[in-house]
Amino acid sequence: MASWLQQQGVKAVSWQPRFEDDEQTLELSFKRPAGYAVALVDFSSAEIELEQQFSGYLALANDLHKGRDAGLLWKWLIDITAIACLLFAITGFYLLFKNALEKVSWQRVSRDRRHDGDIGLPDIAALNTYVGRITLKRISISLVSAALFAFSPLQATEAEITLQIPEIETAQYYRPYVAVWVENAEQQSVKLIALWRKEPDWLKDIRRFWRKIGRSEPELVDAMTGATRTPGKHRLTWDGKDDQGNALAAGSYTLYVEASREQGGRSLQKIDFKLDGTPYQLTAAAAEELGELLFIIK
């Protein structure tokens, strides 16, 4: 099965199977830099669901820089490059100190010539260096100013999310695991708003969240983890920024709320919305593990 999927264009460095006996499904996870692929084989319906994600070239550069899911050969290349950079740094410091000693000798000759009323070549060289440094500083200041102006963040949007955990009468009740996040038009996660959980082993039961965020961003998951909540209404706020703290650009997005409960069910709610500066409110119908969802953009 894995070989056939790779022949269909699924590119990955490694893959790992996971079989769920209760649901009769086989999950094949393919890892690669800046992305992943997940094939979900449902034996009861004889269907295969394939999902692939590529997080962009910036994420690709970041993963290659860290050697994440890039293979053993790439890790060797990183180590060799690090050793080479260390050697270049050592030789650079050697040349720096050597040139500094030579500069002291030129300055002594320059002072002697000025004392005799003669401006020699060392003075001209020093003047050129001084002018060049001033010009370089002015150019640097201009570039920094232009960069700050070009990449200034957009005005953030204020949003309020009200979700409900219904009261369920059962002999043994466990609080549900709940994840709230936003995806862009390309179905890529841009902001994890909330994550309520207890044991990390059960995060995989929040299936869409796990495929989109949980499996690939463990540091973000740990940073956003909160305690599970009791039944009732719970309010969340969102400032319209992504996980990096940057204001999201105008466009189409989707709010997802997913809940999974031990010895219970699983529910997924979603609301499609647009960021265009217009205030409005949207709702999503109640589900088995979630009550009515209210989303207000101010």
TORTOR-447729 format. One record per residue (C-alpha): residue number from 0; x, y, z. Coordinates in Angstrom, 3 decimals. Example, Ala and Ser with C-alpha at 12.3 -4.5 7.8 and 13.67 -1.06 7.14 Angstrom:
# residues 2
<atom pos="0" xx="12.300" yy="-4.500" zz="7.800"/>
<atom pos="1" xx="13.670" yy="-1.060" zz="7.140"/>
This chain:
# residues 298
<atom pos="0" xx="0.000" yy="0.000" zz="0.000"/>
<atom pos="1" xx="2.801" yy="2.439" zz="0.917"/>
<atom pos="2" xx="4.679" yy="1.662" zz="-2.307"/>
<atom pos="3" xx="1.540" yy="2.214" zz="-4.378"/>
<atom pos="4" xx="0.875" yy="5.582" zz="-2.720"/>
<atom pos="5" xx="4.452" yy="6.694" zz="-3.403"/>
<atom pos="6" xx="3.971" yy="5.721" zz="-7.045"/>
<atom pos="7" xx="0.902" yy="7.982" zz="-7.101"/>
<atom pos="8" xx="3.072" yy="10.986" zz="-6.255"/>
<atom pos="9" xx="3.153" yy="10.922" zz="-2.456"/>
<atom pos="10" xx="6.640" yy="12.207" zz="-1.634"/>
<atom pos="11" xx="8.005" yy="11.437" zz="1.807"/>
<atom pos="12" xx="11.232" yy="10.549" zz="3.563"/>
<atom pos="13" xx="9.660" yy="8.046" zz="5.976"/>
<atom pos="14" xx="6.249" yy="6.569" zz="6.739"/>
<atom pos="15" xx="4.531" yy="4.971" zz="9.718"/>
<atom pos="16" xx="1.380" yy="2.793" zz="9.847"/>
<atom pos="17" xx="-1.307" yy="2.965" zz="12.549"/>
<atom pos="18" xx="-4.263" yy="0.571" zz="12.674"/>
<atom pos="19" xx="-7.451" yy="1.340" zz="14.610"/>
<atom pos="20" xx="-9.180" yy="-1.925" zz="15.352"/>
<atom pos="21" xx="-12.414" yy="-0.433" zz="16.662"/>
<atom pos="22" xx="-13.030" yy="1.572" zz="13.489"/>
<atom pos="23" xx="-11.389" yy="-0.867" zz="11.075"/>
<atom pos="24" xx="-9.194" yy="1.828" zz="9.583"/>
<atom pos="25" xx="-5.529" yy="1.922" zz="8.663"/>
<atom pos="26" xx="-3.694" yy="5.229" zz="8.792"/>
<atom pos="27" xx="-0.420" yy="5.650" zz="6.887"/>
<atom pos="28" xx="1.535" yy="8.759" zz="7.860"/>
<atom pos="29" xx="4.195" yy="10.004" zz="5.447"/>
<atom pos="30" xx="6.697" yy="12.540" zz="6.773"/>
<atom pos="31" xx="8.677" yy="15.067" zz="4.743"/>
<atom pos="32" xx="10.122" yy="18.551" zz="5.276"/>
<atom pos="33" xx="7.454" yy="21.300" zz="5.403"/>
<atom pos="34" xx="4.615" yy="18.884" zz="4.923"/>
<atom pos="35" xx="3.107" yy="15.480" zz="5.302"/>
<atom pos="36" xx="0.685" yy="13.062" zz="3.707"/>
<atom pos="37" xx="-1.910" yy="10.912" zz="5.441"/>
<atom pos="38" xx="-3.696" yy="7.991" zz="3.801"/>
<atom pos="39" xx="-6.747" yy="6.736" zz="5.699"/>
<atom pos="40" xx="-7.908" yy="3.296" zz="4.537"/>
<atom pos="41" xx="-11.462" yy="2.420" zz="5.579"/>
<atom pos="42" xx="-11.902" yy="-1.354" zz="5.300"/>
<atom pos="43" xx="-15.636" yy="-1.221" zz="6.074"/>
<atom pos="44" xx="-16.385" yy="0.956" zz="3.027"/>
<atom pos="45" xx="-13.335" yy="-0.054" zz="0.935"/>
<atom pos="46" xx="-12.343" yy="3.605" zz="0.482"/>
<atom pos="47" xx="-9.018" yy="5.437" zz="0.692"/>
<atom pos="48" xx="-8.828" yy="9.063" zz="1.818"/>
<atom pos="49" xx="-5.585" yy="10.801" zz="0.907"/>
<atom pos="50" xx="-4.601" yy="14.145" zz="2.392"/>
<atom pos="51" xx="-1.401" yy="16.016" zz="1.577"/>
<atom pos="52" xx="-0.095" yy="19.322" zz="2.892"/>
<atom pos="53" xx="2.810" yy="21.540" zz="1.922"/>
<atom pos="54" xx="3.417" yy="24.458" zz="4.307"/>
<atom pos="55" xx="5.393" yy="26.608" zz="1.849"/>
<atom pos="56" xx="8.978" yy="27.283" zz="0.954"/>
<atom pos="57" xx="9.674" yy="29.269" zz="4.138"/>
<atom pos="58" xx="8.679" yy="26.262" zz="6.241"/>
<atom pos="59" xx="10.713" yy="24.056" zz="3.892"/>
<atom pos="60" xx="13.807" yy="26.174" zz="4.507"/>
<atom pos="61" xx="13.161" yy="26.060" zz="8.254"/>
<atom pos="62" xx="12.800" yy="22.259" zz="8.337"/>
<atom pos="63" xx="15.849" yy="21.731" zz="6.142"/>
<atom pos="64" xx="17.800" yy="24.080" zz="8.400"/>
<atom pos="65" xx="16.871" yy="21.944" zz="11.421"/>
<atom pos="66" xx="17.151" yy="18.619" zz="9.586"/>
<atom pos="67" xx="13.557" yy="17.761" zz="10.481"/>
<atom pos="68" xx="12.204" yy="14.747" zz="8.528"/>
<atom pos="69" xx="14.934" yy="15.259" zz="5.929"/>
<atom pos="70" xx="16.757" yy="11.927" zz="6.118"/>
<atom pos="71" xx="20.150" yy="10.796" zz="7.339"/>
<atom pos="72" xx="22.143" yy="12.072" zz="4.353"/>
<atom pos="73" xx="20.833" yy="15.608" zz="4.817"/>
<atom pos="74" xx="21.761" yy="15.535" zz="8.522"/>
<atom pos="75" xx="25.303" yy="14.519" zz="7.537"/>
<atom pos="76" xx="25.400" yy="17.446" zz="5.108"/>
<atom pos="77" xx="24.353" yy="19.834" zz="7.900"/>
<atom pos="78" xx="27.124" yy="18.524" zz="10.164"/>
<atom pos="79" xx="29.761" yy="18.847" zz="7.436"/>
<atom pos="80" xx="28.583" yy="22.381" zz="6.636"/>
<atom pos="81" xx="28.743" yy="23.343" zz="10.321"/>
<atom pos="82" xx="32.333" yy="22.103" zz="10.573"/>
<atom pos="83" xx="33.261" yy="24.033" zz="7.409"/>
<atom pos="84" xx="31.672" yy="27.229" zz="8.789"/>
<atom pos="85" xx="33.635" yy="26.791" zz="12.005"/>
<atom pos="86" xx="36.883" yy="26.531" zz="10.058"/>
<atom pos="87" xx="35.991" yy="29.630" zz="8.009"/>
<atom pos="88" xx="35.256" yy="31.537" zz="11.230"/>
<atom pos="89" xx="38.581" yy="30.584" zz="12.767"/>
<atom pos="90" xx="40.523" yy="31.643" zz="9.663"/>
<atom pos="91" xx="38.465" yy="34.849" zz="9.517"/>
<atom pos="92" xx="39.418" yy="35.794" zz="13.079"/>
<atom pos="93" xx="43.055" yy="35.089" zz="12.222"/>
<atom pos="94" xx="42.937" yy="37.425" zz="9.208"/>
<atom pos="95" xx="41.088" yy="40.044" zz="11.258"/>
<atom pos="96" xx="43.775" yy="40.207" zz="13.941"/>
<atom pos="97" xx="46.513" yy="40.148" zz="11.310"/>
<atom pos="98" xx="45.006" yy="43.109" zz="9.432"/>
<atom pos="99" xx="44.490" yy="44.966" zz="12.720"/>
<atom pos="100" xx="48.204" yy="44.786" zz="13.459"/>
<atom pos="101" xx="49.033" yy="46.041" zz="9.960"/>
<atom pos="102" xx="46.571" yy="48.931" zz="10.397"/>
<atom pos="103" xx="48.383" yy="50.043" zz="13.564"/>
<atom pos="104" xx="51.646" yy="50.193" zz="11.599"/>
<atom pos="105" xx="50.007" yy="52.325" zz="8.838"/>
<atom pos="106" xx="48.563" yy="54.720" zz="11.444"/>
<atom pos="107" xx="52.026" yy="55.297" zz="12.922"/>
<atom pos="108" xx="53.426" yy="56.121" zz="9.473"/>
<atom pos="109" xx="50.467" yy="58.474" zz="8.867"/>
<atom pos="110" xx="51.095" yy="60.422" zz="12.106"/>
<atom pos="111" xx="54.760" yy="60.824" zz="11.217"/>
<atom pos="112" xx="53.908" yy="62.242" zz="7.785"/>
<atom pos="113" xx="51.296" yy="64.654" zz="9.185"/>
<atom pos="114" xx="53.887" yy="65.895" zz="11.630"/>
<atom pos="115" xx="56.179" yy="66.645" zz="8.687"/>
<atom pos="116" xx="53.352" yy="68.410" zz="6.767"/>
<atom pos="117" xx="52.973" yy="65.592" zz="4.230"/>
<atom pos="118" xx="49.639" yy="63.833" zz="3.627"/>
<atom pos="119" xx="50.549" yy="60.414" zz="2.360"/>
<atom pos="120" xx="48.638" yy="57.505" zz="0.927"/>
<atom pos="121" xx="47.689" yy="56.059" zz="4.339"/>
<atom pos="122" xx="45.688" yy="59.255" zz="5.119"/>
<atom pos="123" xx="43.819" yy="59.080" zz="1.817"/>
<atom pos="124" xx="43.002" yy="55.439" zz="2.449"/>
<atom pos="125" xx="41.715" yy="56.254" zz="5.925"/>
<atom pos="126" xx="39.558" yy="59.099" zz="4.540"/>
<atom pos="127" xx="38.042" yy="56.803" zz="1.910"/>
<atom pos="128" xx="37.278" yy="54.224" zz="4.571"/>
<atom pos="129" xx="35.549" yy="56.844" zz="6.758"/>
<atom pos="130" xx="33.395" yy="58.122" zz="3.874"/>
<atom pos="131" xx="32.513" yy="54.577" zz="2.884"/>
<atom pos="132" xx="31.363" yy="53.739" zz="6.397"/>
<atom pos="133" xx="29.098" yy="56.803" zz="6.555"/>
<atom pos="134" xx="27.545" yy="55.909" zz="3.188"/>
<atom pos="135" xx="27.007" yy="52.298" zz="4.278"/>
<atom pos="136" xx="25.279" yy="53.413" zz="7.477"/>
<atom pos="137" xx="22.931" yy="55.696" zz="5.536"/>
<atom pos="138" xx="22.045" yy="52.912" zz="3.118"/>
<atom pos="139" xx="21.425" yy="50.492" zz="6.021"/>
<atom pos="140" xx="19.112" yy="52.967" zz="7.770"/>
<atom pos="141" xx="17.170" yy="53.522" zz="4.537"/>
<atom pos="142" xx="16.758" yy="49.786" zz="3.932"/>
<atom pos="143" xx="15.573" yy="49.141" zz="7.486"/>
<atom pos="144" xx="13.030" yy="51.972" zz="7.266"/>
<atom pos="145" xx="11.718" yy="50.693" zz="3.952"/>
<atom pos="146" xx="11.422" yy="47.170" zz="5.329"/>
<atom pos="147" xx="9.515" yy="48.299" zz="8.408"/>
<atom pos="148" xx="7.121" yy="50.284" zz="6.234"/>
<atom pos="149" xx="6.595" yy="47.478" zz="3.712"/>
<atom pos="150" xx="6.002" yy="44.756" zz="6.300"/>
<atom pos="151" xx="3.952" yy="46.715" zz="8.811"/>
<atom pos="152" xx="1.094" yy="44.495" zz="10.067"/>
<atom pos="153" xx="-2.493" yy="44.964" zz="9.070"/>
<atom pos="154" xx="-4.991" yy="46.157" zz="11.614"/>
<atom pos="155" xx="-5.959" yy="43.169" zz="13.752"/>
<atom pos="156" xx="-9.532" yy="41.915" zz="13.899"/>
<atom pos="157" xx="-11.295" yy="41.333" zz="17.210"/>
<atom pos="158" xx="-13.435" yy="38.199" zz="17.363"/>
<atom pos="159" xx="-15.380" yy="36.390" zz="20.061"/>
<atom pos="160" xx="-16.163" yy="32.673" zz="20.044"/>
<atom pos="161" xx="-18.829" yy="31.131" zz="22.249"/>
<atom pos="162" xx="-18.908" yy="27.341" zz="22.296"/>
<atom pos="163" xx="-20.998" yy="25.018" zz="24.422"/>
<atom pos="164" xx="-20.231" yy="21.654" zz="25.973"/>
<atom pos="165" xx="-23.570" yy="19.900" zz="26.504"/>
<atom pos="166" xx="-24.493" yy="17.955" zz="29.620"/>
<atom pos="167" xx="-24.614" yy="14.251" zz="28.800"/>
<atom pos="168" xx="-26.175" yy="11.787" zz="31.220"/>
<atom pos="169" xx="-24.073" yy="8.659" zz="31.328"/>
<atom pos="170" xx="-22.806" yy="6.237" zz="33.935"/>
<atom pos="171" xx="-19.184" yy="7.330" zz="33.481"/>
<atom pos="172" xx="-18.615" yy="10.795" zz="32.030"/>
<atom pos="173" xx="-15.240" yy="12.127" zz="30.869"/>
<atom pos="174" xx="-14.697" yy="15.729" zz="29.915"/>
<atom pos="175" xx="-14.171" yy="16.083" zz="26.160"/>
<atom pos="176" xx="-10.940" yy="17.129" zz="24.490"/>
<atom pos="177" xx="-11.631" yy="20.306" zz="22.487"/>
<atom pos="178" xx="-9.556" yy="22.105" zz="19.852"/>
<atom pos="179" xx="-10.353" yy="25.489" zz="18.273"/>
<atom pos="180" xx="-8.349" yy="26.740" zz="15.304"/>
<atom pos="181" xx="-8.497" yy="28.702" zz="12.026"/>
<atom pos="182" xx="-7.531" yy="27.514" zz="8.542"/>
<atom pos="183" xx="-6.967" yy="29.566" zz="5.399"/>
<atom pos="184" xx="-8.449" yy="29.000" zz="1.951"/>
<atom pos="185" xx="-5.764" yy="26.374" zz="1.211"/>
<atom pos="186" xx="-6.910" yy="24.397" zz="4.290"/>
<atom pos="187" xx="-3.692" yy="25.151" zz="6.141"/>
<atom pos="188" xx="-3.819" yy="25.962" zz="9.827"/>
<atom pos="189" xx="-2.891" yy="29.576" zz="10.574"/>
<atom pos="190" xx="-3.960" yy="29.976" zz="14.206"/>
<atom pos="191" xx="-4.521" yy="27.600" zz="17.104"/>
<atom pos="192" xx="-6.875" yy="29.486" zz="19.399"/>
<atom pos="193" xx="-7.451" yy="26.936" zz="22.163"/>
<atom pos="194" xx="-6.710" yy="23.329" zz="23.072"/>
<atom pos="195" xx="-8.284" yy="21.682" zz="26.096"/>
<atom pos="196" xx="-6.901" yy="18.270" zz="26.934"/>
<atom pos="197" xx="-5.435" yy="16.088" zz="29.675"/>
<atom pos="198" xx="-3.380" yy="13.137" zz="28.396"/>
<atom pos="199" xx="-1.436" yy="13.768" zz="25.149"/>
<atom pos="200" xx="-1.955" yy="10.175" zz="23.964"/>
<atom pos="201" xx="-5.620" yy="10.900" zz="23.221"/>
<atom pos="202" xx="-4.981" yy="13.911" zz="21.001"/>
<atom pos="203" xx="-5.080" yy="11.648" zz="17.951"/>
<atom pos="204" xx="-8.799" yy="11.162" zz="18.557"/>
<atom pos="205" xx="-9.309" yy="14.814" zz="17.623"/>
<atom pos="206" xx="-8.714" yy="13.641" zz="14.080"/>
<atom pos="207" xx="-8.724" yy="16.741" zz="11.910"/>
<atom pos="208" xx="-6.835" yy="18.742" zz="14.514"/>
<atom pos="209" xx="-4.271" yy="15.954" zz="14.745"/>
<atom pos="210" xx="-3.761" yy="15.838" zz="10.977"/>
<atom pos="211" xx="-3.542" yy="19.608" zz="10.624"/>
<atom pos="212" xx="-1.610" yy="20.660" zz="13.745"/>
<atom pos="213" xx="-1.073" yy="17.998" zz="16.377"/>
<atom pos="214" xx="1.252" yy="15.665" zz="14.480"/>
<atom pos="215" xx="3.486" yy="18.357" zz="12.970"/>
<atom pos="216" xx="3.679" yy="21.152" zz="15.595"/>
<atom pos="217" xx="4.240" yy="19.623" zz="19.063"/>
<atom pos="218" xx="5.782" yy="22.821" zz="20.461"/>
<atom pos="219" xx="2.707" yy="24.854" zz="19.528"/>
<atom pos="220" xx="0.461" yy="22.169" zz="21.027"/>
<atom pos="221" xx="2.346" yy="22.287" zz="24.334"/>
<atom pos="222" xx="2.250" yy="26.075" zz="24.423"/>
<atom pos="223" xx="-1.513" yy="26.295" zz="23.819"/>
<atom pos="224" xx="-2.625" yy="23.375" zz="25.994"/>
<atom pos="225" xx="-5.197" yy="24.122" zz="28.683"/>
<atom pos="226" xx="-7.280" yy="22.061" zz="31.099"/>
<atom pos="227" xx="-10.486" yy="20.361" zz="30.014"/>
<atom pos="228" xx="-13.730" yy="22.247" zz="30.691"/>
<atom pos="229" xx="-16.971" yy="21.336" zz="32.421"/>
<atom pos="230" xx="-20.312" yy="21.374" zz="30.564"/>
<atom pos="231" xx="-21.643" yy="24.840" zz="29.861"/>
<atom pos="232" xx="-20.864" yy="27.935" zz="27.774"/>
<atom pos="233" xx="-17.281" yy="28.993" zz="27.265"/>
<atom pos="234" xx="-16.112" yy="32.216" zz="25.636"/>
<atom pos="235" xx="-12.867" yy="32.711" zz="23.750"/>
<atom pos="236" xx="-11.368" yy="35.814" zz="22.160"/>
<atom pos="237" xx="-9.164" yy="36.053" zz="19.093"/>
<atom pos="238" xx="-7.235" yy="39.114" zz="17.935"/>
<atom pos="239" xx="-7.162" yy="38.149" zz="14.246"/>
<atom pos="240" xx="-3.466" yy="37.213" zz="14.291"/>
<atom pos="241" xx="-1.711" yy="34.009" zz="13.279"/>
<atom pos="242" xx="0.499" yy="31.760" zz="15.405"/>
<atom pos="243" xx="3.485" yy="34.045" zz="14.761"/>
<atom pos="244" xx="1.643" yy="37.145" zz="16.006"/>
<atom pos="245" xx="1.101" yy="38.674" zz="12.554"/>
<atom pos="246" xx="-2.276" yy="40.085" zz="11.512"/>
<atom pos="247" xx="-3.994" yy="37.901" zz="8.939"/>
<atom pos="248" xx="-4.508" yy="39.397" zz="5.507"/>
<atom pos="249" xx="-7.983" yy="39.963" zz="4.114"/>
<atom pos="250" xx="-9.446" yy="36.813" zz="2.606"/>
<atom pos="251" xx="-11.460" yy="33.656" zz="3.236"/>
<atom pos="252" xx="-10.915" yy="31.513" zz="6.324"/>
<atom pos="253" xx="-12.639" yy="28.736" zz="8.262"/>
<atom pos="254" xx="-13.117" yy="28.393" zz="12.001"/>
<atom pos="255" xx="-13.012" yy="24.808" zz="13.280"/>
<atom pos="256" xx="-14.149" yy="23.464" zz="16.650"/>
<atom pos="257" xx="-13.583" yy="19.747" zz="17.211"/>
<atom pos="258" xx="-14.404" yy="17.688" zz="20.300"/>
<atom pos="259" xx="-13.745" yy="14.076" zz="21.226"/>
<atom pos="260" xx="-14.731" yy="12.291" zz="24.433"/>
<atom pos="261" xx="-13.512" yy="9.029" zz="25.904"/>
<atom pos="262" xx="-16.281" yy="6.430" zz="25.757"/>
<atom pos="263" xx="-18.264" yy="9.019" zz="23.856"/>
<atom pos="264" xx="-18.508" yy="10.534" zz="20.403"/>
<atom pos="265" xx="-16.659" yy="12.968" zz="18.192"/>
<atom pos="266" xx="-18.023" yy="16.212" zz="16.739"/>
<atom pos="267" xx="-16.680" yy="18.757" zz="14.284"/>
<atom pos="268" xx="-18.123" yy="22.217" zz="13.695"/>
<atom pos="269" xx="-16.930" yy="24.728" zz="11.135"/>
<atom pos="270" xx="-17.802" yy="28.266" zz="10.112"/>
<atom pos="271" xx="-16.606" yy="29.856" zz="6.863"/>
<atom pos="272" xx="-15.911" yy="33.569" zz="7.163"/>
<atom pos="273" xx="-14.100" yy="36.465" zz="5.496"/>
<atom pos="274" xx="-11.773" yy="39.060" zz="6.935"/>
<atom pos="275" xx="-12.648" yy="42.282" zz="5.140"/>
<atom pos="276" xx="-13.213" yy="44.722" zz="7.993"/>
<atom pos="277" xx="-16.964" yy="44.064" zz="8.129"/>
<atom pos="278" xx="-18.453" yy="43.175" zz="11.550"/>
<atom pos="279" xx="-20.941" yy="40.282" zz="11.624"/>
<atom pos="280" xx="-21.861" yy="37.124" zz="13.532"/>
<atom pos="281" xx="-22.251" yy="33.512" zz="12.385"/>
<atom pos="282" xx="-23.514" yy="30.333" zz="14.015"/>
<atom pos="283" xx="-23.101" yy="26.587" zz="13.592"/>
<atom pos="284" xx="-25.675" yy="24.000" zz="14.610"/>
<atom pos="285" xx="-25.214" yy="21.849" zz="17.694"/>
<atom pos="286" xx="-23.641" yy="18.414" zz="17.405"/>
<atom pos="287" xx="-23.343" yy="15.338" zz="19.602"/>
<atom pos="288" xx="-20.450" yy="16.590" zz="21.735"/>
<atom pos="289" xx="-20.853" yy="20.331" zz="21.082"/>
<atom pos="290" xx="-23.686" yy="22.769" zz="21.512"/>
<atom pos="291" xx="-24.490" yy="25.700" zz="19.232"/>
<atom pos="292" xx="-21.415" yy="27.647" zz="18.152"/>
<atom pos="293" xx="-21.475" yy="31.465" zz="17.963"/>
<atom pos="294" xx="-18.767" yy="33.419" zz="16.162"/>
<atom pos="295" xx="-18.781" yy="37.235" zz="16.347"/>
<atom pos="296" xx="-16.361" yy="39.455" zz="14.399"/>
<atom pos="297" xx="-16.291" yy="43.017" zz="15.723"/>
